[in-house]
Amino acid sequence: MQPRNMSMSGVVDLAAVKAAGEAKAKAEQARAEAARQASQGGGAAPSAGAVPPSALVVDVDEAGFERDVLQLSAEVPVVLDFWAEWCQPCKQLSPLLERLVTEANGRLVLAKVDVDANQMLMQQFQIQGIPAVFAVVAGQVLPLFQGVAPEQQIRETLAQLVQVAEERFGIIGIEVDPNAEGAPGPVETEAPAGPHDALLEAAVVALDAGDLGGAVQAYKNVLADDPGNTEARLGLAQAELLARVQHMNPQEVRTAAAENPRDPAAQIAAADLDLVGGHVEDAFGRLVDTVKVTFGDDRDAVRLRLLELFEVIGADDPRVTAARTALARVLF
């Protein structure tokens, strides 16, 4: 069986990289911070979220697919290997994928799917033959190739996948601790005050006082030193959303959106109002529908706003997962 779709250029619109400059900057900032900590301490200690190397290769099934693949893909690109015990080519490809993913040291995770035990997943991915390899990045599905390919081609494809995840989505992977194998779990203790607690508290105070500009700046100050701070990232997304809608005239915005269904600016503004009003699925659906009918820079603007709104709700919300899947269908 000959491989196909080995080039990521046929799958991903790399022109979107330009529109994702902010995500790329965050990824570079995270690497710079890690390098700074390593140089100061002669090697940084593994974070509490570090995983053992064995966690980079996992078996997944239909029941755990959302948790083990879709949600995880917001942190690290997940490579899907569809295989079966009776498939001889699979026995050649799977060990190679395991080795390459392990070598990537946290930039990738391999999820193995036994098609005999997971027929529904096989149907959903429209698998025509195995082995078949896909990737999921930020909830979006990317077909990579089918069949067995030379190691160098696979290595290059995975390298492109890592690049796209970083440049388009700001996803830089997970930390791996080679010493964590078989180590006992962490002891539950009261967490000490973090270095950014005062800034986070200042942001909350500013929000309560209606000082949205002050809240935005406080969250940005935290993220400047700690780009991976989940609380600050969520708070910033919420504060920026509130700042955008603060001076909107809801009636004018909704009238403009109704009269101009293909106008990205009108639909983006209406989606912001939808989300603030608690109409989460309406906001997501509006932007997914707008992506369908726009192209180029307009499409990228709508897509990026949708990703920002995902941040407001949180990656583990099922409505975000559903919207990511809908967006992937439209884009790919």
Secondary structure as the mmCIF struct_conf table of DSSP 4:
data_model
#
loop_
_struct_conf.conf_type_id
_struct_conf.id
_struct_conf.beg_label_comp_id
_struct_conf.beg_label_asym_id
_struct_conf.beg_label_seq_id
_struct_conf.end_label_comp_id
_struct_conf.end_label_asym_id
_struct_conf.end_label_seq_id
HELX_RH_3T_P HELX_RH_3T_P1 MET A 8 GLY A 10
TURN_TY1_P TURN_TY1_P1 VAL A 11 VAL A 11
BEND BEND1 VAL A 12 VAL A 12
TURN_TY1_P TURN_TY1_P2 LEU A 14 ALA A 15
HELX_RH_AL_P HELX_RH_AL_P1 ALA A 16 ALA A 19
TURN_TY1_P TURN_TY1_P3 ALA A 20 ALA A 20
HELX_RH_AL_P HELX_RH_AL_P2 GLY A 21 GLY A 41
TURN_TY1_P TURN_TY1_P4 GLY A 42 GLY A 42
BEND BEND2 GLY A 43 GLY A 43
HELX_LH_PP_P HELX_LH_PP_P1 ALA A 44 SER A 47
TURN_TY1_P TURN_TY1_P5 ALA A 48 GLY A 49
STRN STRN1 VAL A 51 VAL A 51
HELX_RH_3T_P HELX_RH_3T_P2 PRO A 53 LEU A 56
STRN STRN2 VAL A 57 ASP A 59
TURN_TY1_P TURN_TY1_P6 GLU A 62 GLY A 64
HELX_RH_AL_P HELX_RH_AL_P3 PHE A 65 PHE A 65
HELX_RH_PI_P HELX_RH_PI_P1 GLU A 66 GLN A 71
HELX_RH_3T_P HELX_RH_3T_P3 LEU A 72 ALA A 74
TURN_TY1_P TURN_TY1_P7 GLU A 75 GLU A 75
BEND BEND3 VAL A 76 VAL A 76
STRN STRN3 VAL A 78 TRP A 83
TURN_TY1_P TURN_TY1_P8 GLU A 85 TRP A 86
HELX_RH_AL_P HELX_RH_AL_P4 GLN A 88 GLU A 103
TURN_TY1_P TURN_TY1_P9 ALA A 104 GLY A 106
BEND BEND4 ARG A 107 ARG A 107
STRN STRN4 VAL A 109 ASP A 114
TURN_TY1_P TURN_TY1_P10 VAL A 115 ALA A 117
HELX_RH_AL_P HELX_RH_AL_P5 GLN A 119 GLN A 124
TURN_TY1_P TURN_TY1_P11 PHE A 125 GLN A 126
BEND BEND5 GLY A 129 PRO A 131
STRN STRN5 ALA A 132 VAL A 137
TURN_TY1_P TURN_TY1_P12 ALA A 138 GLY A 139
STRN STRN6 GLN A 140 GLN A 146
BEND BEND6 GLY A 147 GLY A 147
HELX_RH_AL_P HELX_RH_AL_P6 GLU A 151 PHE A 169
STRN STRN7 VAL A 176 VAL A 176
TURN_TY1_P TURN_TY1_P13 PRO A 178 ASN A 179
TURN_TY1_P TURN_TY1_P14 GLU A 181 GLY A 182
HELX_LH_PP_P HELX_LH_PP_P2 ALA A 183 VAL A 187
HELX_LH_PP_P HELX_LH_PP_P3 GLU A 190 GLY A 194
TURN_TY1_P TURN_TY1_P15 PRO A 195 HIS A 196
HELX_RH_AL_P HELX_RH_AL_P7 ASP A 197 ASP A 208
TURN_TY1_P TURN_TY1_P16 ALA A 209 GLY A 210
HELX_RH_AL_P HELX_RH_AL_P8 LEU A 212 ASP A 225
TURN_TY1_P TURN_TY1_P17 PRO A 227 GLY A 228
HELX_RH_AL_P HELX_RH_AL_P9 THR A 230 VAL A 245
TURN_TY1_P TURN_TY1_P18 GLN A 246 HIS A 247
HELX_RH_AL_P HELX_RH_AL_P10 PRO A 250 GLU A 259
TURN_TY1_P TURN_TY1_P19 PRO A 261 ARG A 262
HELX_RH_AL_P HELX_RH_AL_P11 PRO A 264 VAL A 276
TURN_TY1_P TURN_TY1_P20 GLY A 277 GLY A 278
HELX_RH_AL_P HELX_RH_AL_P12 VAL A 280 LYS A 292
TURN_TY1_P TURN_TY1_P21 VAL A 293 VAL A 293
HELX_RH_AL_P HELX_RH_AL_P13 GLY A 296 ILE A 313
TURN_TY1_P TURN_TY1_P22 ALA A 315 ASP A 316
HELX_RH_AL_P HELX_RH_AL_P14 PRO A 318 LEU A 331
#
